[in-house]
Amino acid sequence: MRTKAIYSIVLIAAIILSSCEKVIDYELNTTTPKLVIEANLTNNPDYSAVTLSKSKNFTDNNTFEAVSNALVIITDNAGNADTLKETQPGTYKPLNMVGVPGRTYYLTVKTDDEVYTAESQMPNTVSFDSISFNSINRFGEITIFPAPHYQDPANENNYYRFLEYVNGERSTSIFISNDLLYDGQYVNQSLRSFSDELNIEPGKTVEILMMTIDANVYQYFNSLSQISGGGGPNQSGTPANPLTNISGGALGYFSSCTIQKKSTIAF
């Protein structure tokens, strides 16, 4: 699927997106708890982590059960392997593994006599140049949006994910895109969210993390945005779970991605 759009939504009560350091829960269609895996391996070790938790019912409270004492291993197609260390309950960090663009990475999680696996190929880095700002007048109020600037590589499929922080506070919106309409072009499209409570005002510090992700991870976040922003329930009246690239029955995703960070003052 190649559709170019920047999807921006606010996650519903039980869907709070994580940026490697927080556990989230997005289990919607079952009452049986499942393992939730959020795994990010990047070319910057500060942003690499695997978080494990148990899913909850959609109507339950927002307290999450961390999964400790699991065996978490990441290997690659170059013969390297790293057994991750649990640094806090449910959070596992690589000791030596740093992502290299072009390599394929394999995740193995063993817990409660169950084994879960996933793989992800790290895309090449796409240079993140700068951030500008666009504004629109909505009902007499000015709304400011940040716009990351980058050169999309020509003649290849590229997928992107962005995280937005305003004065250090993380936006709960999902921002993803692909290059169907912008292949090979210089892109400076706004990250728009009309339902986000984080208001960008002149003088505030805006930080954007730009990730190049693979197609499977793009599909995961695309399906997550559709579930929470597209009406929620399916035809049977039961919300669906987002697509996952993890086998073994767990929820979540494994992403090996490049990551870059830019910050600037809104004006």
C-alpha positions in Angstrom: 0.0 0.0 0.0 1.4 3.4 -1.0 -0.7 6.3 0.0 1.0 9.6 0.9 -0.6 11.4 3.7 0.4 12.6 7.1 -2.0 11.0 9.5 -2.5 12.8 12.8 -4.8 11.7 15.5 -5.1 11.7 19.2 -5.1 8.2 20.6 -8.2 7.1 22.6 -8.0 6.4 26.3 -6.4 3.0 26.2 -4.0 3.9 23.3 -1.1 6.0 24.4 1.9 5.9 22.0 5.3 5.2 23.4 8.7 6.5 22.3 10.8 3.7 23.6 10.5 4.6 27.3 6.8 4.2 28.1 4.6 1.1 28.0 1.5 1.4 26.0 -1.7 -0.7 25.6 -3.7 -1.0 22.5 -5.5 -4.4 23.0 -9.1 -3.9 21.9 -10.7 -7.1 20.8 -10.0 -9.7 23.4 -10.5 -10.2 27.1 -7.5 -12.6 27.3 -4.3 -10.7 28.2 -1.6 -10.9 25.6 2.0 -9.9 25.5 2.6 -6.4 24.1 6.0 -5.8 22.5 7.2 -2.4 21.5 10.7 -2.8 20.1 12.9 -0.1 18.6 16.4 -0.6 17.4 18.0 2.5 16.0 21.3 3.9 14.8 21.3 5.9 18.0 21.5 3.7 21.2 19.7 6.4 23.2 16.5 5.5 21.4 16.9 1.7 21.3 14.7 -0.3 23.7 12.2 -3.1 24.0 9.3 -2.7 26.3 7.1 -5.7 27.4 3.7 -5.4 29.0 0.4 -7.2 29.3 -2.6 -6.1 27.3 -5.8 -5.0 29.0 -9.4 -4.7 28.2 -10.5 -1.5 26.4 -12.6 -0.5 29.4 -9.9 -1.2 32.1 -7.9 1.5 33.8 -4.7 2.9 32.3 -2.3 1.0 34.7 0.0 -1.4 32.8 1.5 -4.6 33.9 5.2 -4.7 33.0 6.6 -8.1 32.0 10.0 -8.7 33.7 12.6 -11.5 33.6 12.1 -12.2 29.9 14.9 -13.3 27.6 15.2 -10.6 24.8 17.7 -11.1 22.0 18.4 -9.1 18.9 20.6 -10.6 16.1 21.4 -9.4 12.6 22.3 -10.8 9.2 26.0 -9.9 9.8 26.3 -12.5 12.5 26.0 -10.1 15.5 23.9 -10.9 18.6 23.0 -9.0 21.7 21.1 -10.2 24.8 19.3 -7.1 26.2 19.5 -6.0 29.8 16.3 -5.2 31.8 17.0 -1.7 33.1 13.7 -1.2 34.7 10.5 -3.3 35.0 9.5 -4.3 31.5 12.2 -2.2 29.7 15.1 -3.9 28.0 18.1 -2.1 26.5 20.8 -3.4 24.1 24.2 -3.7 25.6 26.3 -3.6 22.3 23.9 -3.6 19.4 23.7 -0.3 17.3 21.6 -0.3 14.2 23.3 -0.1 10.8 21.2 1.0 7.8 20.7 -1.8 5.2 21.0 -4.7 7.7 18.2 -7.0 8.7 17.5 -7.4 12.4 15.8 -10.3 14.2 14.0 -10.0 17.5 13.4 -13.0 19.8 11.4 -12.7 23.1 11.0 -15.6 25.4 8.7 -15.4 28.4 6.2 -17.7 30.2 7.4 -20.6 28.0 6.4 -18.8 24.9 8.6 -17.5 22.1 7.8 -14.5 19.9 9.9 -13.4 16.9 10.0 -10.6 14.4 12.3 -9.1 11.8 12.9 -5.6 10.4 15.3 -4.2 7.8 16.7 -0.8 8.7 16.3 1.6 5.8 18.9 4.1 4.7 19.2 7.4 6.4 17.3 10.3 4.8 18.8 13.6 5.8 16.6 15.7 8.1 17.5 19.3 7.2 15.5 21.7 9.3 12.1 22.6 10.7 9.8 25.5 9.6 6.4 26.5 10.7 3.1 27.0 8.9 -0.1 28.5 10.3 -3.8 28.6 9.5 -6.7 30.7 10.8 -9.4 28.4 12.3 -12.5 30.1 13.6 -10.5 33.2 14.3 -7.7 31.4 16.1 -4.2 30.9 14.6 -2.9 27.3 14.7 0.8 26.7 14.2 2.1 23.4 12.7 5.8 22.3 12.4 7.1 21.1 9.0 10.2 18.9 8.8 12.3 19.5 5.7 14.1 16.5 4.0 15.1 15.3 0.5 13.2 12.1 -0.4 15.4 9.6 -2.3 14.2 9.0 -5.9 13.1 5.6 -7.3 12.6 3.8 -4.1 9.8 3.2 -1.6 10.4 5.3 1.6 8.4 5.4 4.8 8.6 7.9 7.6 7.5 8.4 11.2 7.7 11.6 13.2 7.5 12.3 16.9 6.7 15.9 18.1 7.6 17.5 21.4 6.5 20.9 22.5 8.5 22.3 25.5 9.5 18.8 26.2 6.0 17.3 26.3 5.3 14.5 23.8 2.4 14.8 21.4 0.1 11.8 21.4 -0.6 12.1 17.7 0.6 9.7 15.1 2.5 11.2 12.2 3.5 8.9 9.4 4.0 9.3 5.7 5.3 7.6 2.5 6.5 9.0 -0.7 3.9 8.0 -3.2 3.2 11.6 -4.2 6.6 13.0 -3.4 9.1 10.4 -4.7 12.5 12.1 -5.2 11.2 15.5 -4.1 12.2 17.9 -1.4 9.5 17.6 1.2 8.4 20.2 3.8 4.9 19.0 4.6 3.3 20.1 7.9 2.6 17.7 10.8 -1.0 18.6 11.4 -3.1 17.7 14.4 -6.3 19.6 15.2 -7.2 17.4 18.2 -3.9 17.6 20.0 -3.8 19.5 23.3 -0.2 20.7 22.7 -0.5 24.2 21.3 2.5 25.6 19.5 3.0 29.2 20.3 5.8 31.7 19.4 8.7 31.2 21.8 8.0 27.6 22.6 10.6 24.9 21.8 9.6 22.4 19.2 11.6 19.2 18.8 11.0 16.7 16.0 12.3 13.2 15.8 12.4 11.8 12.2 12.6 8.1 11.6 12.9 6.1 8.4 10.9 2.9 8.9 10.2 -0.2 6.9 6.9 -1.0 5.1 5.6 -3.4 7.9 6.1 -0.8 10.6 4.4 1.8 8.5 1.4 -0.5 8.1 1.3 -1.0 11.8 1.1 2.7 12.6 -1.2 3.3 9.7 -3.7 0.6 10.9 -3.3 2.0 14.5 -4.3 5.4 13.3 -7.3 4.1 11.3 -8.5 2.1 14.3 -8.4 5.0 16.7 -9.3 7.8 14.2 -11.5 5.9 11.8 -14.5 5.2 13.9 -13.0 2.4 16.1 -15.4 -0.6 15.9 -15.5 -2.8 12.9 -18.7 -4.2 11.4 -19.2 -6.7 14.2 -19.0 -3.8 16.7 -15.7 -5.1 18.2 -12.6 -2.9 17.7 -9.7 -4.5 15.8 -6.0 -4.7 16.7 -3.4 -3.0 14.6 -1.4 -5.1 12.1 1.8 -6.5 13.6 5.0 -7.9 12.3 5.5 -10.1 15.4 4.8 -13.8 15.2 3.7 -16.0 18.1 0.5 -14.2 19.1 1.9 -11.0 20.7 0.7 -7.5 19.9 2.9 -4.5 18.9 5.8 -4.0 16.5 9.5 -4.4 16.0 11.1 -1.5 14.2 14.8 -1.1 13.1 14.9 2.5 12.0 17.2 5.4 11.6 16.5 8.4 13.8 17.4 12.1 13.7 16.5 15.0 15.9 16.0 18.7 15.3 14.7 21.4 17.6 13.9 25.0 17.1 12.0 27.9 18.6 8.5 28.5 17.2 7.9 31.9 15.6 
